[in-house]
């Protein structure tokens, strides 16, 4: 195993390690608390397919009834911007495919992100939520954005380890004394 790369972030220390042909990131878990009051726009937009609404310090998490509800959701971005959400909205359901346990999408229009392709930090909430609900600590997740992407999610206490394939898009070298 190679040495971990360490990054100091606003949320604390982030480490990345190579695990076989994947990169594994170690994040703090961001569990959600159930919300008893569902904002009217969410109730109107999702109706009977809304199974759960919760929030953590960053995002709101909504469980919808089916994978089809996740895939067919056509966001009204101005309406999403008007919601009282700190950062973003995660929508999720169980996957109907044998290849994945869960499926999700992530929207953060107030932060310039109409829909994020694959959101590591969202899986820090999805991991604990689905681990408890499904009774397992290792999950296969698919984020169903236009680009889409899959992750292995492992919940270990107050940490969530996310693993997936990475592509080098930029390489640099720091030189001293120039």
C-alpha positions as CSV (number, residue, x, y, z in Angstrom):
1,X,0.0,0.0,0.0
2,X,1.2,3.4,-0.9
3,X,1.6,6.3,1.6
4,X,-1.5,8.4,2.0
5,X,-1.7,11.9,0.5
6,X,-3.0,14.3,3.1
7,X,-4.9,17.5,2.5
8,X,-6.0,20.1,5.1
9,X,-9.5,21.2,4.4
10,X,-12.1,23.4,6.1
11,X,-13.7,20.2,7.4
12,X,-10.4,18.9,8.7
13,X,-7.7,16.4,7.5
14,X,-8.6,14.5,4.3
15,X,-6.5,11.5,3.3
16,X,-6.4,9.7,0.0
17,X,-4.9,6.2,-0.6
18,X,-4.6,4.0,-3.6
19,X,-6.5,0.7,-3.0
20,X,-5.9,-1.6,-5.9
21,X,-7.0,0.3,-9.0
22,X,-9.1,2.7,-7.0
23,X,-8.5,5.8,-4.9
24,X,-10.0,5.8,-1.4
25,X,-10.8,9.0,0.4
26,X,-11.4,9.2,4.1
27,X,-14.1,11.7,5.2
28,X,-16.0,12.5,8.4
29,X,-19.5,11.1,8.4
30,X,-22.3,13.7,8.1
31,X,-25.4,11.9,9.4
32,X,-28.8,13.5,8.8
33,X,-31.4,14.3,11.4
34,X,-35.1,13.7,10.4
35,X,-37.1,16.9,9.8
36,X,-40.7,16.9,11.0
37,X,-41.7,20.0,9.0
38,X,-41.4,19.5,5.2
39,X,-41.3,22.8,3.3
40,X,-44.4,23.3,1.2
41,X,-42.4,23.5,-2.1
42,X,-40.9,20.1,-1.4
43,X,-44.2,18.6,-0.5
44,X,-45.7,20.1,-3.7
45,X,-42.8,19.0,-5.9
46,X,-42.5,15.4,-4.6
47,X,-45.9,14.5,-3.1
48,X,-46.4,10.9,-2.3
49,X,-42.9,9.8,-3.6
50,X,-41.2,11.7,-0.7
51,X,-40.5,9.0,1.9
52,X,-38.0,10.9,4.2
53,X,-36.6,14.4,4.7
54,X,-33.6,15.0,6.9
55,X,-30.7,17.5,7.2
56,X,-27.2,17.8,8.4
57,X,-25.0,20.9,8.8
58,X,-24.6,21.2,5.0
59,X,-27.4,19.5,3.0
60,X,-30.9,18.3,3.0
61,X,-31.4,14.6,2.1
62,X,-34.7,13.3,0.6
63,X,-35.4,9.7,0.1
64,X,-37.8,9.1,-2.8
65,X,-39.9,6.0,-3.3
66,X,-38.2,4.6,-6.4
67,X,-35.1,4.8,-8.6
68,X,-37.4,5.9,-11.4
69,X,-38.4,9.0,-9.2
70,X,-34.7,9.9,-8.9
71,X,-33.9,9.4,-12.6
72,X,-37.0,11.3,-13.9
73,X,-36.6,14.3,-11.6
74,X,-36.4,17.4,-13.7
75,X,-35.3,20.2,-11.3
76,X,-36.7,23.6,-11.5
77,X,-33.5,25.4,-10.6
78,X,-35.1,28.8,-9.7
79,X,-37.4,26.9,-7.3
80,X,-34.5,24.9,-5.8
81,X,-32.6,28.2,-5.2
82,X,-35.6,29.5,-3.2
83,X,-35.6,26.6,-0.8
84,X,-34.2,27.2,2.7
85,X,-31.2,24.9,2.2
86,X,-27.7,25.5,3.6
87,X,-25.7,24.1,0.7
88,X,-27.4,21.4,-1.4
89,X,-30.2,18.9,-1.9
90,X,-29.5,15.2,-2.1
91,X,-32.2,13.0,-3.5
92,X,-31.9,9.2,-3.1
93,X,-33.6,5.8,-3.2
94,X,-32.7,2.2,-3.2
95,X,-31.3,1.0,-6.5
96,X,-33.4,-1.3,-8.6
97,X,-30.3,-2.7,-10.2
98,X,-28.3,-5.7,-8.7
99,X,-25.1,-3.7,-9.4
100,X,-25.9,-1.0,-6.8
101,X,-27.4,-0.6,-3.4
102,X,-28.4,3.0,-3.7
103,X,-28.8,5.8,-6.3
104,X,-28.7,9.5,-5.8
105,X,-28.4,13.0,-7.4
106,X,-27.1,16.2,-5.9
107,X,-28.1,19.8,-6.5
108,X,-26.5,23.0,-5.1
109,X,-27.8,25.9,-7.3
110,X,-27.0,28.6,-4.7
111,X,-23.4,27.6,-5.0
112,X,-23.3,27.6,-8.8
113,X,-23.8,23.9,-9.1
114,X,-27.0,23.1,-10.9
115,X,-26.3,19.3,-10.6
116,X,-23.0,17.8,-9.6
117,X,-21.8,14.8,-11.5
118,X,-20.4,12.7,-8.5
119,X,-20.4,14.3,-5.0
120,X,-18.2,12.8,-2.4
121,X,-19.5,14.9,0.4
122,X,-23.1,13.9,-0.3
123,X,-22.1,10.3,0.2
124,X,-20.9,11.2,3.7
125,X,-24.6,11.7,4.5
126,X,-25.8,8.9,2.2
127,X,-23.4,6.3,3.8
128,X,-24.7,6.5,7.4
129,X,-28.3,6.9,6.3
130,X,-28.4,3.8,4.1
131,X,-26.0,1.8,6.3
132,X,-28.5,2.0,9.1
133,X,-31.5,1.5,6.9
134,X,-30.1,-1.5,5.0
135,X,-28.1,-3.0,7.9
136,X,-24.8,-3.0,6.1
137,X,-21.7,-0.9,6.3
138,X,-20.4,-1.4,2.7
139,X,-22.5,0.0,-0.1
140,X,-22.3,0.3,-3.9
141,X,-23.6,3.7,-4.9
142,X,-24.5,5.3,-8.2
143,X,-24.9,9.0,-8.7
144,X,-27.3,9.3,-11.7
145,X,-26.3,12.7,-13.1
146,X,-25.9,13.2,-16.8
147,X,-22.2,12.0,-16.5
148,X,-22.9,9.6,-13.7
149,X,-20.5,7.7,-11.5
150,X,-20.2,4.9,-9.1
151,X,-18.6,4.7,-5.7
152,X,-17.9,2.2,-3.0
153,X,-19.0,3.6,0.3
154,X,-17.8,2.1,3.6
155,X,-19.0,3.4,6.9
156,X,-16.7,3.0,9.9
157,X,-18.0,4.6,13.0
158,X,-17.8,8.4,12.5
159,X,-15.8,8.1,9.2
160,X,-16.9,7.3,5.7
161,X,-14.5,5.9,3.2
162,X,-15.3,6.5,-0.5
163,X,-13.5,4.6,-3.2
164,X,-13.7,4.9,-7.0
165,X,-11.7,5.2,-10.1
166,X,-9.9,8.4,-10.9
167,X,-8.4,9.9,-14.0
168,X,-5.4,12.2,-14.0
169,X,-6.5,15.4,-15.7
170,X,-3.5,17.6,-14.6
171,X,0.0,16.9,-13.5
172,X,2.3,19.5,-12.0
173,X,5.7,19.8,-10.3
174,X,6.7,22.2,-7.6
175,X,10.2,23.6,-8.0
176,X,12.2,25.4,-5.3
177,X,14.0,28.6,-5.8
178,X,12.5,30.0,-9.0
